[in-house]
Amino acid sequence: MGFGHIMRCLALVKQLKQEHDVYILSSALPLNVTAQIDAAGATLISVNIENVDFGAIDDADNEQLEAMQKLHAKDCLADFNEQLDLLFVDHYQLSAPFCYIMRSKINTIVVIDDLANRVHNCDVLIDTNFYHDYQTRYNGLIPSHCHTLLGPTYAFLRSEFFCIDNRIRANNHFLVCFGGSDPINLTERVVDILTTLKSSPFTADIIVGPGYKHINSLRLKIQSLVGVNLHQNCTYMSSLMQGASFMLGAGGSMHWERAKSGVAGLIITLADNQIETTRALHDSDCCLWLGGENELADDHICKAIEKALHSPDQMRYLASNAAKLVEPNQSPSFVVDTILEIVKRYS
């Protein structure tokens, strides 16, 4: 499970635990993540879910895949004797066969997806991403009775992103963050680039998550940069975003955190599933997509940062356009309240 999925689940837990007992069923997670789940008030149950590339499945594999998912579902249900009200499925390796078995003890199933590459058996489907065809991507993939919550309006955002700080943003201050673990260490590569940035005065916050493995070498390099600060596993991301003119970062769920915080995004995509949304946002003047991490030269990244530092009006324009995408979401409980209202109305 990626760090973005974990943060999304934690946002859900914090809203649901006020009136419900919440369980998280997941394959093995790092200790620091299990600690966060425990602190959020959920009970963690470990299960074994195998990785499956749905895009590579042919007809000969379908029967085996269906049997495997049904087995996973039975393993999950073995931990529960009573009927459960609501199940959220947030996993790229699970589809309709899994949910079909889960229905024996689940009243309502909500699927969270953004790939639209497999059939779902659910009552509510949530895809918070922005695509040119986001309203029709799931045609033929969900039951006729399924309610869809589509687009950034339904992004799962933590409470901190609703605490708006109207401070004056510094035009020459920016953030760098590439997610919770940054396995390719793009963060350190960008810091190396910043040491060569001589033509423009700047300050910056460098943010890494709990899974980042290069903290010692990164810290040493940042110590040589005046006005650059390092933050690890910070719980105040929104505050940092609201003080910056732009943010150099990845796609994924951070798109909506940036949008809610009013900071422009200079995006380097780290995975194929980040490209489609990032391209659509770029085409709609809601971010600047620099390209994929494996196709960008250091000089390209350096020039993009320099241009952003000299273009505060453009950064404000991008941030304003992105903010409109999440504007209807005015409360940390908005998405959960919407789901529970659907459940109440049609149960």
C-alpha angles and dihedrals in degrees: 000000000000122000091251090057090050094051089048091053092048090052088053093048093053091055098041099043092069090076105007143055106245128205127185116206111198144146117253114317132190115268093247089057094048088052090055091050091050091048090050090058102251129127112236119217117187118223133167116246116175121219116251128184101218091188090062097048118115129188093270091061098047097085093049092046092051092050091049093051092048089052090051090051093051089051090052094048092050089078093059130065098173132066113267125217103215139012125194114199112198105165132110092212096059129079143152100319091057093049092045090064094040090059090075089077103017125083098195130017123204118190122200112201143148103179101071089201103121143039118267131202102206145125097222128025122196124194111166096184129108118236134160087246100030094133094059106030094103098048106134093011100083135048118270091246094053117118115219126212103190134177138024092302086081098047115142104240128177120239093256091069091064094058098092116203113196095200120145110265118228110236092214097047123094143162133234120203132149102180137276100312109010093201094189091051095233088157093068091044090056091047088054088052091051090059087064095048101107105144098067129048111228147157124211146185116219113203128194131173135232093272096056109122103191100062098128097054091041092052092051092052094046091052088068093055117084114223095013118118131191123221122185123194090345122186094203103067094136092055091052091048093050091056096052135084094214142351129224105212152115132289123250125076092345088075089073095041089055091046093051091047094049098239123136119240128226099191133206109182116224101187139028092249090062095056104075096051093042091050091050091049091048091050089051093051092247096121142355113252110205095183139257120325093244095053102047124095118214090245091058091053092046093052091047091055092047092050092050091050089054095044109062093151091055090048091053090048093053092046092049093051092049093048091059090062093063098030096107090059101084102156138049088233096049097104096042091046090052092050094047090049090054090049092048093047097050104029 
